[in-house]
């Protein structure tokens, strides 16, 4: 879009697979999106709306209004709402993140968070307290991502600590959380038991960290089933 620079970020990867990212998203084309551009037809037939804190951080004053309308339209179509806080403190402060994200929590059905992000929002990094506070808000599913320590899940009074799935090797940890999110959401939509959902999501996370790049390691469904031993490998 003329007059608006393409968003870009740079990533630094250390030998152990951990990394840092540097964002340049100011005045990007995303900032031109308005409430009027959202319509009922865009939500027809969809099952779920996934939102993250990154969109709000780009332009929190305007994008809160855009996201509020998106959430309202999603609820009108009986869609689930999933939220990954995805808090990037290089883009906004802890206080700004907490204030913006807590506005949407009452509408969320699936919360996908790390303990560091949960502490920003709820003021605690105790998993049981995070789940307790989430339940008070009516959030049905809570998934707490713990990286190499696995994950914790909660749904319908069931609390499960899911063991990590060991990756073949650790190359790049960036993107593992997004892979976990995708797996967890897929499992919820399939109406799987919580234990299966968590193991499935953990497996995707372990596959993502073994490949360099945020998107390159995201597997196809067949690849995950092969890793889980539920399907034989077939050359595509």
N, C-alpha and C positions, 0 to 999 in steps of 0.2 A: 504494500500500500504506500503510495507516494507520500513522502513527508514523515513516515514512521519507520524507524530502524528495526530490522529483524532482531528478535530477542536472541541472545546467545549466552552460553555459560561455558566456562573452562573448568576442567576437572584435573586434579592432581592425584595420582595413584601412588601409594607407597608400596614397598616390597611385600608387606604383609596383606595387601589387598585393600587396606583402608585408604580413605582419600578425603580430599576437600574440594568443594566446588565454589566457583566465583561467578556471580550472576550479573548480567547486564540486560535488564528488562525494562528500564525506564522509557516511557513514551513509546512503547511497542504497539503494534497493530491491535493487540488484545484490548488496549485501553479505549478503542473506538466502539467496542460492543456496548449497546444500549438496551435498556429494558424493552423498548419497542420492537427490537429485533427478535424477541422470543415470542413464539406463537404456539397455540394449542396443538397444531399439526406436528410440530417437532417432537412431541412427547407421546403421540398416539402409537400404541403397540409396544412401547418400551416397558421393561420390567424394573429397571433400577436406574437411579441417578447417582453417580459417584462424584463427590466434591472433595476438594483439598484446600488447604490453607494458602497454597501458592497463588491461586487466582485472586484471593482477597488481598494478599500482600502486595501484588502488583499495583493495585489502586484501591485501597480499602474503602475509601469514601464512596466511590461510584459503584464498585463491584459488589458491595454488600446489597445494594438495591437490585442489581442484576441477578444475584444468586438467590435473593429472597423470592423473586418472581419465578425463577426456575424451580425452586423447591415447592412453591405453591402450585405450579402447574403439574409437577410430578405427583404431588399428593392428590390432586384432582383426578389423576389417571391411576390412582391406587398403586403407584410405584414405590418401591423401597428406596430409602436414602442411605447411602453409605458415606462415611466421612473418614478420611485420613488427614489429621491435622497438618502433617508435612510442614512443620514449623521451621522456617529458615530465618534465623536471627540476623542474618546479613541483609535481610530485606525489610524487617520491621522489629520492633522491640517486643519483649515478653508481655508487657502490659497491653500493647496494641493487639497482639495475637490472641491473648486471653479474652479481651473485650469483644473482638470480632467473632471468634469461634463459638463462644458461649451463647451467642444469639441463635445459633443454628442447632445446638445440641438437642433441644426439645423435639425437633423434627427428624432426628437421626434414628434409623433402625439398626444400623451396623456401624460400630466404632472400631476403627483399625488404628492402633496407636503404639508408640514406644513409650517406655516409662518416663523418659525425659520430656516428651511432649505432654504426657498426662500430668506431670508435675506443674507444667506451665498453666494448664487449663484448670486442674482440680486442686492444685497446691499440695499434692502428695504423690510419691512414687511407690506407695504400698499397693500392690496389685488388688488386694481385697477391698481396700478403700476406694480405689478407682472404679472397681466394678460396682461397689455399693452406691457411689455417687452417680454413676451412669444409670443404674437401675431406677434410682429415684426420678430420673428424667424420662423414663420410659424407653430407654435404649434396650432393644431386645437381644442383640448380639454384641459382645465385647471381645475383641482379640488384642492381646498385648504382645507385641513383637519383641523378642529378646535376642535376636541374632543367633550367635553360636550357642546360646543357651536354650534354644527352642522357643516355645510360645505358650501363652496362657489364654484359655478361652472360657467364655461364660455364655450360657443360654438356658432360659427356662429353669433356673435354680441349679443348673449343673455347672460345676467348676472343674476344669481339666487343665493339668499341666502337661503339655505335650513335649516329648523329648526332641532334641534337634536331629535333623537328618544330616549326616556327615557328607560334605561335598567331596568330590574326587580330588579337588585342589581348590585353593582360594586364590583367585587372580584379581578380582575387582568386586568389592562389596557394594558399590553404588548400584542401586536398582533392585537389590534383593527384597526390599520392603514393598516395592511396587509389584514384584512377582508374587509375594505372599498375599498381597491384597487381592490380586486377580484370582488366585487359587481359593481364597476364603470366600469371596463373593460367588464364584462358580459353585462351590459346595453348598452355600446357602440356597442358591437358586435351584439346585438339584434336590434340596431338602434332605441332605445327608445328615447322619448323626454328627454331633459336634466333634467327637474324637477323630472321625474320618476326615472332616473338614480341615482340622488343624494339621493332621499328618500330611494331607494333600498340599496344603499351603506351605508347610515347612519344606516339603520336597521341592517345590518350585523355587523357593528361596535358595536352597542348596545348589540347584542347577544354575541359577543366575550368577552366583558368585564365582563359578568356575570358568566364566567366559569374560573377556574384556569388553566393556561397553555396557551402557544402561539397557539397551533394547536387544542387542544381539543374542543375549543368553536366554531371552524369554522363549520357553519351549512351546511346541504344539501339544495339543492334548494327547496325541498318540505317543509322543516322546515321554510324557509324564507317566502314562500307563505302562510303558516299557520299563521305566525306572522303578516303578512300583511292583513289577513282576506280574502285571495283570494283562499284558499283551506281548506277543512276540514281535521282534523288530522286523520290519519289512522295508526294503529299499524303496524310496520314493523316486 
